[in-house]
Amino acid sequence: MTALTELGKANSGNANNVNLTEDGGLYVFSDILELPNVRELETGPHAPVYQLLNLFAYGTYCDYKERAASLPELTPAQKNKLRHLSIISLASNLKCLPYSLLLQQLELKNVRELEDLLIEAVYCDIIQGKLDQRNQQVEVDCSMGRDLGPNELPNIANTLQEWCSGCEAVLCGIEEQVSRANQYRESQLKVKVQVETEVSNLQKTLKASSASPSSGPAPAGAASNQDADQPAEPRDPASSQEPRQPGKKSSKVKGLRGSGKIWSKSN
């Protein structure tokens, strides 16, 4: 905020205030470009200074090298800052940055310089990740954001539209699954009610059949079982004999002992 106030008080004659690009804690420059005194630099003798500020807001180190002839020369601190901003731009598209790509884009001589620059970027909270020296790459977990140029707005709109379309597709899929789940639940409830009704009817039938008297003679086994359960009563021998009818005598036949010969008196 101090840097913005300082630049806001400056007039078009103080175009050399571009040294704000060397500030180690300043990585957002679009607000600076909107200041009235800075916008005056866009047309006039100090237009290259404005273009350099615009490059720090939206460009990369490769962009500077392509236009170096028409831009002010960078100090070592400005080169370091622009390389940090270039790392942010690369990390927004790739989560694994090969050393070979970084060496090419940042125009560094060796891996040692690259790793020192990356370590400095991590300590400045520009990116978060780890160095994979075996595979010669940087694994980026997250990175800070940069200013968005006017030409990037259509891409952002397309990305948001694709995201909305994906969310709608997911929502339709969820609603379809919920509908199928509700239909399955209703069918299971119907089956449950049907089973409970059948069980209730069966219980009523069994209860009614057990309460009604049995028709027809009881089975022989059932009678014998009932008699077996009752204790045997003593029987009177006299009562067991049938009474004699009057006027009738019982005939008795006596057998004669002896031989069957008849002896006469004369003998």
C-alpha positions as CSV (number, residue, x, y, z in Angstrom):
1,M,0.0,0.0,0.0
2,T,2.9,2.3,0.7
3,A,4.3,1.7,-2.8
4,L,0.9,2.4,-4.4
5,T,0.6,5.7,-2.4
6,E,4.1,6.7,-3.5
7,L,3.4,6.1,-7.1
8,G,0.0,7.8,-6.9
9,K,1.7,11.0,-5.7
10,A,4.2,10.9,-8.6
11,N,3.6,12.8,-11.8
12,S,4.4,11.9,-15.3
13,G,7.9,13.4,-14.9
14,N,8.8,10.9,-12.3
15,A,8.5,7.9,-14.6
16,N,11.7,6.4,-13.1
17,N,9.5,5.3,-10.2
18,V,9.3,2.0,-12.1
19,N,11.7,0.8,-9.4
20,L,8.6,-0.4,-7.6
21,T,9.0,-3.5,-9.7
22,E,12.0,-4.3,-7.5
23,D,9.9,-4.5,-4.3
24,G,10.2,-8.0,-3.0
25,G,6.7,-8.0,-1.5
26,L,4.8,-6.6,-4.5
27,Y,3.5,-9.1,-7.1
28,V,0.3,-7.4,-8.2
29,F,0.6,-4.4,-10.6
30,S,-2.8,-4.0,-12.2
31,D,-3.8,-1.5,-9.5
32,I,-0.7,0.5,-10.3
33,L,-1.6,0.6,-14.0
34,E,-5.0,2.1,-13.1
35,L,-3.6,5.1,-11.3
36,P,-4.1,8.3,-13.3
37,N,-0.5,9.4,-13.2
38,V,0.6,6.0,-14.4
39,R,-1.9,5.9,-17.3
40,E,-0.4,9.2,-18.5
41,L,2.7,7.3,-19.2
42,E,1.0,5.1,-21.8
43,T,1.3,7.8,-24.5
44,G,4.4,9.9,-24.6
45,P,8.1,9.7,-24.1
46,H,7.8,7.4,-21.1
47,A,5.6,4.7,-22.9
48,P,8.4,2.1,-22.6
49,V,8.1,2.5,-18.8
50,Y,4.4,1.9,-19.0
51,Q,4.9,-1.2,-21.2
52,L,7.4,-2.5,-18.7
53,L,4.9,-2.1,-15.9
54,N,2.3,-3.9,-18.1
55,L,4.8,-6.7,-18.6
56,F,5.2,-7.2,-14.9
57,A,1.5,-7.3,-14.5
58,Y,0.7,-9.8,-17.2
59,G,3.8,-11.0,-19.0
60,T,6.7,-13.4,-18.4
61,Y,10.5,-13.3,-18.7
62,C,10.3,-14.8,-22.2
63,D,8.0,-11.9,-23.2
64,Y,10.6,-9.4,-22.0
65,K,13.4,-11.1,-23.9
66,E,11.3,-10.9,-27.1
67,R,10.8,-7.1,-26.6
68,A,13.9,-6.2,-24.8
69,A,15.0,-3.8,-27.5
70,S,12.0,-1.5,-26.9
71,L,11.9,-1.8,-23.1
72,P,14.2,-0.4,-20.4
73,E,17.0,-2.6,-19.2
74,L,16.2,-4.7,-16.1
75,T,18.2,-4.6,-12.9
76,P,19.2,-7.9,-11.3
77,A,16.3,-7.5,-8.8
78,Q,13.8,-6.8,-11.6
79,K,15.0,-9.9,-13.4
80,N,14.6,-12.0,-10.3
81,K,11.1,-10.6,-9.7
82,L,10.0,-11.2,-13.3
83,R,11.3,-14.8,-13.1
84,H,9.3,-15.3,-10.0
85,L,6.2,-14.1,-11.8
86,S,7.0,-16.4,-14.7
87,I,7.1,-19.4,-12.3
88,I,3.7,-18.4,-11.1
89,S,2.4,-18.4,-14.7
90,L,3.9,-21.8,-15.4
91,A,2.6,-23.3,-12.2
92,S,-1.0,-22.2,-13.0
93,N,-0.9,-24.6,-16.0
94,L,1.4,-27.4,-14.8
95,K,1.7,-29.1,-11.4
96,C,5.0,-30.7,-12.2
97,L,7.5,-28.3,-13.7
98,P,10.5,-30.0,-15.3
99,Y,13.9,-28.4,-14.7
100,S,14.5,-28.4,-18.4
101,L,11.4,-26.3,-19.0
102,L,12.3,-23.8,-16.3
103,L,15.9,-23.4,-17.4
104,Q,14.6,-22.6,-20.9
105,Q,11.8,-20.2,-19.9
106,L,13.9,-18.4,-17.2
107,E,17.2,-18.5,-19.2
108,L,19.3,-19.7,-16.3
109,K,22.7,-21.2,-16.7
110,N,22.6,-24.2,-14.4
111,V,20.5,-26.2,-12.0
112,R,22.1,-24.6,-9.0
113,E,20.8,-21.2,-9.9
114,L,17.4,-22.6,-10.7
115,E,17.1,-24.4,-7.3
116,D,18.2,-21.2,-5.5
117,L,15.5,-19.3,-7.3
118,L,12.9,-21.9,-6.5
119,I,13.8,-22.0,-2.8
120,E,13.6,-18.2,-2.7
121,A,10.1,-18.4,-4.3
122,V,9.0,-20.9,-1.7
123,Y,10.2,-18.8,1.2
124,C,8.4,-15.8,-0.4
125,D,5.1,-17.8,-0.5
126,I,5.0,-17.5,-4.2
127,I,4.6,-21.3,-4.6
128,Q,4.3,-24.2,-2.3
129,G,5.7,-27.6,-3.2
130,K,8.9,-29.6,-3.2
131,L,12.0,-30.1,-5.3
132,D,12.3,-33.6,-6.8
133,Q,16.1,-33.7,-7.6
134,R,16.0,-37.3,-8.6
135,N,13.4,-36.7,-11.4
136,Q,14.7,-33.1,-12.0
137,Q,11.3,-31.4,-11.5
138,V,9.3,-29.2,-9.1
139,E,6.0,-30.6,-7.7
140,V,3.8,-27.6,-7.1
141,D,1.0,-27.9,-4.6
142,C,-0.3,-24.4,-5.0
143,S,0.8,-20.9,-6.1
144,M,-0.3,-17.4,-5.7
145,G,-2.4,-15.7,-8.4
146,R,-1.4,-13.1,-10.9
147,D,-3.3,-10.2,-12.5
148,L,-5.6,-11.2,-15.3
149,G,-5.2,-9.6,-18.6
150,P,-8.1,-8.5,-20.8
151,N,-7.3,-11.3,-23.3
152,E,-7.7,-13.9,-20.6
153,L,-11.3,-13.1,-19.7
154,P,-12.8,-15.2,-22.5
155,N,-10.8,-18.2,-21.4
156,I,-12.0,-17.7,-17.8
157,A,-15.6,-17.4,-19.0
158,N,-15.3,-20.7,-21.0
159,T,-13.7,-22.4,-18.0
160,L,-16.5,-21.3,-15.7
161,Q,-19.1,-22.4,-18.3
162,E,-17.5,-25.9,-18.5
163,W,-17.5,-26.0,-14.8
164,C,-21.2,-25.1,-14.6
165,S,-22.0,-27.7,-17.3
166,G,-20.1,-30.3,-15.3
167,C,-21.9,-29.4,-12.1
168,E,-25.3,-29.7,-13.9
169,A,-24.4,-33.1,-15.2
170,V,-23.4,-34.3,-11.8
171,L,-26.6,-32.9,-10.3
172,C,-28.7,-34.7,-12.9
173,G,-26.9,-37.9,-12.1
174,I,-27.5,-37.5,-8.4
175,E,-31.2,-36.7,-9.0
176,E,-31.5,-39.9,-11.1
177,Q,-29.9,-42.0,-8.4
178,V,-32.2,-40.5,-5.8
179,S,-35.2,-41.3,-8.0
180,R,-34.1,-44.9,-8.4
181,A,-33.5,-45.2,-4.7
182,N,-36.9,-43.9,-3.9
183,Q,-38.6,-46.3,-6.4
184,Y,-36.7,-49.2,-4.8
185,R,-37.7,-48.1,-1.4
186,E,-41.4,-48.0,-2.4
187,S,-41.3,-51.4,-3.9
188,Q,-39.7,-52.9,-0.8
189,L,-42.3,-51.2,1.4
190,K,-45.1,-52.8,-0.8
191,V,-43.5,-56.2,-0.5
192,K,-43.2,-55.7,3.3
193,V,-46.9,-54.8,3.6
194,Q,-47.9,-57.7,1.5
195,V,-45.9,-60.2,3.6
196,E,-47.3,-58.7,6.8
197,T,-50.8,-59.0,5.5
198,E,-50.4,-62.6,4.5
199,V,-48.9,-63.5,7.9
200,S,-51.8,-61.8,9.6
201,N,-54.4,-63.7,7.5
202,L,-52.6,-67.0,8.2
203,Q,-52.6,-66.3,11.9
204,K,-56.3,-65.6,11.9
205,T,-57.1,-68.8,9.9
206,L,-55.1,-70.9,12.4
207,K,-56.8,-69.3,15.4
208,A,-60.2,-69.8,13.9
209,S,-59.6,-73.5,13.1
210,S,-58.3,-74.2,16.6
211,A,-61.3,-72.6,18.3
212,S,-64.1,-74.5,16.3
213,P,-65.3,-78.0,17.7
214,S,-64.1,-81.1,15.8
215,S,-66.7,-83.0,13.7
216,G,-67.0,-86.8,13.6
217,P,-65.8,-89.5,15.9
218,A,-62.6,-89.0,17.6
219,P,-59.8,-91.2,16.4
220,A,-59.2,-94.5,18.2
221,G,-55.8,-93.4,19.3
222,A,-57.3,-90.3,20.9
223,A,-59.9,-92.3,22.9
224,S,-57.4,-94.8,24.1
225,N,-55.2,-92.0,25.2
226,Q,-58.0,-90.4,27.1
227,D,-58.8,-93.7,28.9
228,A,-55.2,-94.2,29.7
229,D,-55.1,-90.9,31.4
230,Q,-58.0,-91.8,33.8
231,P,-57.3,-94.2,36.8
232,A,-58.8,-97.7,36.6
233,E,-61.8,-98.2,39.0
234,P,-62.0,-101.5,41.1
235,R,-64.6,-104.0,39.8
236,D,-66.9,-106.0,42.1
237,P,-66.8,-109.8,41.3
238,A,-70.5,-110.2,42.2
239,S,-71.5,-107.5,40.0
240,S,-69.6,-108.9,37.2
241,Q,-71.7,-112.1,37.1
242,E,-75.0,-111.9,35.3
243,P,-78.2,-112.4,37.6
244,R,-79.9,-115.8,37.4
245,Q,-83.3,-116.0,35.9
246,P,-86.1,-117.5,38.1
247,G,-87.6,-120.9,37.3
248,K,-84.6,-122.3,35.8
249,K,-82.2,-124.7,37.4
250,S,-78.8,-125.2,36.4
251,S,-78.2,-128.6,35.1
252,K,-75.3,-130.5,36.6
253,V,-73.9,-133.6,35.0
254,K,-72.1,-135.9,37.4
255,G,-69.8,-138.4,36.0
256,L,-69.9,-142.0,37.3
257,R,-66.8,-143.6,38.5
258,G,-66.0,-147.2,38.0
259,S,-66.1,-149.6,35.2
260,G,-68.8,-149.8,32.7
261,K,-69.7,-153.4,33.6
262,I,-73.1,-154.3,35.2
263,W,-73.0,-157.2,37.8
264,S,-76.1,-159.2,38.6
265,K,-77.1,-160.3,42.1
266,S,-77.1,-163.9,41.0
267,N,-73.5,-163.7,40.5
